[in-house]
Amino acid sequence: MTNDEWKKILAAKDLLGLPDQATLAEIKKAFRRLSKEHHPDLAQDKPEGQRLEMHRLTEACQILLEYAKKYKIPLVPGEDQPLEGEDWWMERFGDDPLWGPGRST
């Protein structure tokens, strides 16, 4: 993953107010909560500003959901990762039928 991609992920995480590790449900819940605050149809004043904020929120949510589909790792790059070797692999790919604990050898 490139440095620019990490920057987008971290910016999206911060925009949605998520912790370093978040589930899909937490990402969606944060998006829904912020959508209710910033939806242009609900704005009494400055609907154009709200429309831009909704675009930012939607883009942030899409970035994080796409990331979550591909990877099962924290939303921060390499900080305080106590797992090494096989433990690291199992943490990320343990549910995979080919690589997980139920694989046939």
N, C-alpha and C positions, 0 to 999 in steps of 0.2 A: 504494500500500500504506500502510495506516495505521500510526501509531506503535505502537499496541497489537499489531498483527500482527508488526511487526519485533521487539518485545520478546519475543513468544512464540517467534519463530524463533531469536533469539539465546539465549534460555533453553534451548531444545531443543538447539541446537548445543553449548552449554556442558555440559548434562546428559550428552550422548552423548560428550563429549570430542573434538569434531571441530575441525579447523582452519577458517579462514575460507572456504576453498574446499574442497568435498568432493564426490566423485562419489556416484552412487546406490549403487554397490558399497561405498564407504567408510561410508555411512550404515547400510546393512544389516549390514555387518560389525561396526560398533560396537554396533549394537542386539543382535546375536546374542551378542557377547562379554559385554555387560552383562546380558543375559537369563540367561546361564548362571550368573552370580554372584548374581543376585537372584531367581531363580525360586522361588516359595513351596514347590514340591514338593521342592526341593533344600535348603531351609533347615532346619537342625536346631533352631534357636531363633528365636523371633519370626517365625513364618510370616505373621502379619497385617501386620507392618511390611514384609516382603518383598512381600506382595501389593500394598500401596500403592505401593511402589517400582516394581514391574512395571507398574502402571497409569500411573505418571509416564513411564516409559521408552517404553511403547507409544504414549502420547499424543505424546511428543516425536518419536518416529520417524514417526508419521502426519503431524504438522505439517511435518516436513522433506521427506517424500516428496511430499506435496501441493504444497509450494513448488517442489520440483525438477521436478515435472510441468509447472508453469506457466512457470517462469523458468529460464534458463540463466545465472544471475549469481551472484556470490559470496554467502555467507551473512552478509555484513555490509553495511549500507546506506552506499553512497557513499564508502567510505574508499579512498584511493589508487587511484582509477580513472584510469589514464593515457590511456585511449581516449577519443576525442572524435568527434562527428559520425558519419560513415559507418562508421568503425572500430568504434565503440560498437555501432551497429546490427548490423553483421555478426557481431560477437562473440556477440551474444545471439540473433540470428535467422538466421544464415548457413546453417543447415541447412534452413530453410524453403524449399520449392520456389517459392513466389511471390516471396520477397524475397532468396533466396540467390544465390550467384554463378552458378548454372546457369540463371537465369531468362531468359526470352526477352523482348526489348525491342521 
